[in-house]
Every structure is written in structure tokens, then in C-alpha cells.
Amino acid sequence: MTVSILRKSVAAAACLALAGCLFTVGPPPHAAVRSTEQEAFFRRLGQLCGHSYPGRMAEGTDTTFLHNRVAIHVRGCSADEVRIGFVIAEDTSRTWVVRRLPGGLSLTHDFPEAQVTGYGGTTVTRGTAERQDFAADTSTARRLPPAANNVWTLEMIDGTTFAYTVARAGVRQRFRLEFDLRSPIG
């Protein structure tokens, strides 16, 4: 009886080991590849590196943005990351960070002096060379529940305008800033 149980146990272990091998043989699964549109967008964004541009609030009602000077400073560019310093009046503590990921692009809001920082999203569609949408990621949904359904959009329109937009599902009003790429500053 014990020999029979032992044989069945050995046979079961061998089957499990073989099943494990069947699922692990071969190269690891490939990560999704960024689209050519995302690559083109990232290259265009990198071409802004080293420059600063004035901006304005194009949609929204936040008086902080309506009554203060806004600008971006595109700096800290590498093969996989573009850092865009966002300035409101004299406050230079905000940075938007666009990164290349194996399957797309990400946008992170790096605000070290704020209570909430490091939130953002990733691309879920191919986008275009002019526009990429970043849907809130799970980390953002956990840390900043009101932003769980946010979609941040970055656009480069006709080489004349860089736009940053925040929209939220179910909310009609958007927040949109536009920066004049024809008028570099400082």
C-alpha cells in the first residue's frame, strides 16, 4: 500500500514539474512595444529641451493660474526621460516627468514641496505624434482617490503650442494650460 502511494506521489510530482516546465520553456514574454506615434511624440518633446516658454490658462477657473504668470522650462532630458519644470509666479517646485516605458509612456507629477506628489498615469492608446493621453494609474487611484479617473493630455500643436490638459470622467469642465512655443523665454 505504501509503495503504491509513493509511486502515485512521485508520478504526481513529475506531472507538476513537467507542467511547470511547459509553462516556463522558451524566452520570457515580451513587453508591449511603444507605438511609433509615442516614439515620435517623445522625440518632439525632447526637441524642446533647454528652452522655456510662457503660458496661460486656456480653460478652467482656478484663480492661482488666472492671476499669475505661468511658464515651462524643459530640462533634464535623457534617452528615456524629459523633465518639464512648471512655474506659477515664483513657485518653481513643480515638475512634469515624461518617461519611456517598455509598453508606452508615463506622466508623473513631481511636486516635492506638496503633500501629494508622484501621481500620474500611463498611455493606454497609441496616441499621435502630436497628442498623448495618460490615464490615471493604480498608484494614483490609491494615493489620490479624486484623481482615479483623471486623464492628463500633453499636446504639441502645429509646432506653435504645447498644451497640458486635465479631464475627469463625468466632469464637464477641464483644466487646460497652453504654452507658446513661438516665444521662448530666458
C-alpha positions in Angstrom: 0.0 0.0 0.0 2.8 2.5 0.9 4.7 1.7 -2.3 1.5 2.4 -4.3 1.0 5.7 -2.5 4.7 6.5 -3.0 4.5 5.8 -6.8 1.4 8.0 -7.1 3.1 10.8 -5.2 6.2 10.5 -7.4 4.0 10.4 -10.6 2.0 13.5 -9.4 5.3 15.4 -8.6 6.7 14.5 -12.0 3.5 15.8 -13.7 3.6 19.0 -11.8 7.2 19.5 -12.6 6.6 18.8 -16.3 3.6 21.2 -16.3 5.8 23.9 -14.7 8.4 23.3 -17.4 5.8 23.5 -20.2 4.9 27.0 -19.0 8.4 28.2 -18.5 10.2 26.9 -21.6 11.3 29.5 -24.1 12.1 33.1 -23.8 10.2 35.3 -21.3 7.1 37.0 -22.6 7.9 40.3 -24.4 6.7 43.6 -23.0 4.4 45.5 -25.3 6.3 47.8 -27.6 5.8 51.6 -27.7 4.0 52.7 -30.8 5.7 54.7 -33.5 3.4 57.5 -32.6 4.6 57.5 -29.0 8.2 57.4 -30.1 7.6 60.4 -32.4 5.8 62.3 -29.6 8.7 61.6 -27.2 11.3 62.8 -29.8 9.3 66.0 -30.4 9.1 66.6 -26.7 12.9 66.2 -26.4 13.4 68.8 -29.1 12.0 71.4 -26.6 14.8 70.6 -24.2 16.8 73.5 -23.0 14.1 76.0 -23.7 11.5 77.9 -21.6 8.1 79.0 -22.8 5.4 81.4 -21.5 1.9 80.1 -20.9 -1.6 80.9 -19.9 -4.7 79.2 -18.6 -6.9 78.4 -21.6 -9.7 76.6 -19.8 -10.6 76.5 -16.1 -11.4 78.9 -13.3 -8.5 78.4 -10.8 -7.6 82.0 -9.8 -4.0 80.9 -9.0 -3.4 80.2 -12.7 -5.5 83.1 -13.9 -3.7 85.8 -11.9 -0.1 84.6 -12.1 2.5 84.2 -14.7 2.9 80.5 -15.8 5.8 79.0 -17.8 7.5 75.8 -18.5 11.2 75.0 -18.5 12.1 71.8 -20.5 15.2 70.5 -18.9 16.7 67.3 -17.6 16.3 65.4 -20.9 17.7 61.9 -21.4 17.1 59.0 -23.7 14.2 57.8 -21.5 13.0 60.9 -19.6 12.0 64.5 -20.2 11.6 66.8 -17.2 9.3 69.8 -17.6 9.6 72.4 -14.9 6.2 74.1 -14.4 6.4 77.6 -12.9 3.5 79.5 -11.3 4.6 83.1 -10.4 7.7 82.5 -8.3 6.9 78.8 -7.4 9.3 76.6 -9.3 8.7 73.4 -7.2 6.6 71.5 -9.8 7.9 69.2 -12.5 6.1 67.1 -15.0 8.1 64.0 -15.9 7.5 62.1 -19.1 9.2 58.7 -19.3 9.6 56.0 -21.9 8.3 52.6 -20.6 8.5 49.2 -22.3 4.9 49.5 -23.4 4.3 53.2 -23.7 4.8 56.5 -21.9 4.1 57.7 -18.4 3.5 61.2 -17.0 4.3 61.8 -13.3 3.7 65.0 -11.3 6.8 65.6 -9.2 5.9 68.2 -6.6 8.3 67.7 -3.7 7.0 70.5 -1.6 3.4 69.4 -1.9 1.6 66.9 0.3 0.8 64.7 -2.6 3.5 64.0 -5.2 4.4 61.3 -7.7 0.9 60.8 -9.1 0.1 60.5 -12.8 -0.7 58.0 -15.4 0.3 56.0 -18.5 -0.7 55.8 -22.1 -3.3 53.2 -22.9 -3.7 54.0 -26.6 -1.2 54.7 -29.4 -1.9 58.4 -29.4 -0.4 60.5 -32.1 2.9 62.3 -32.7 1.1 65.4 -31.6 -1.0 64.1 -28.6 -0.7 61.6 -25.9 -3.3 60.8 -23.2 -2.2 59.5 -19.8 -4.9 57.6 -17.8 -4.5 57.6 -14.0 -2.6 54.6 -12.8 -3.5 52.3 -9.9 -0.9 54.0 -7.6 -2.6 57.4 -8.2 -6.0 55.9 -7.6 -4.9 54.6 -4.2 -3.0 57.7 -3.1 -5.2 60.4 -4.6 -8.8 59.0 -5.0 -10.3 62.1 -6.6 -7.8 61.7 -9.4 -8.6 58.0 -10.0 -10.5 58.8 -13.3 -8.2 61.6 -14.5 -6.8 61.7 -17.9 -3.9 64.1 -18.5 -3.2 65.1 -22.0 0.0 66.6 -23.5 -0.2 68.1 -26.9 2.2 69.8 -29.3 0.0 71.6 -31.8 1.5 72.7 -35.2 4.8 73.4 -33.6 3.3 76.5 -32.0 1.6 75.4 -28.8 2.4 72.9 -26.0 -0.8 72.1 -24.0 -1.3 70.4 -20.7 -4.9 69.3 -20.0 -6.6 67.5 -17.1 -10.0 66.0 -17.7 -12.0 63.8 -15.4 -14.7 61.3 -16.5 -18.1 62.5 -15.7 -17.0 66.1 -15.2 -17.7 68.6 -17.9 -15.1 71.3 -17.1 -11.5 70.8 -18.0 -8.3 72.4 -16.8 -6.0 73.4 -19.7 -2.8 75.3 -19.9 -1.2 76.4 -23.2 2.4 77.4 -23.8 3.6 79.5 -26.7 6.4 77.6 -28.5 7.0 80.6 -30.8 8.1 82.8 -27.9 10.9 81.1 -26.0 11.9 83.0 -22.8 15.1 83.0 -20.6 
